[in-house]
Amino acid sequence: MPTMTIRISDEEQDLIKEYASQERRAVSDVVRLAILDRIEDYYDLRDLRTAKAEHAKNPVTYTHEEIMAKYGN
């Protein structure tokens, strides 16, 4: 498994270690999950903006019942 190195201040390190301890997790897990959550948020926001732009161009919507009638079982 690859390893990454980041540079942080002593205060940041203390904060991360304290949080990891409170969550009963390894520091590496806390940092990895925080980074992946941030990336997921970025992609979610990008996709939302794309969907809103597409909807602005073609503001057609369908009810749940219409979708179920067309594609549901």
NORURMO-V513430 format. One line per field, one symbol per residue. psi: psi as a letter, one per 20 degrees, with the letter a starting at -180 (. if undefined). A space follows every 10 residues. Layout:
BEGIN
psi: ???
END
This chain:
BEGIN
psi: pqqqpqpqrh gggggggggg ghilqqghgg gghgghgggg gghggghghg ghghhhhnlp rqrghgghhg ir.
END
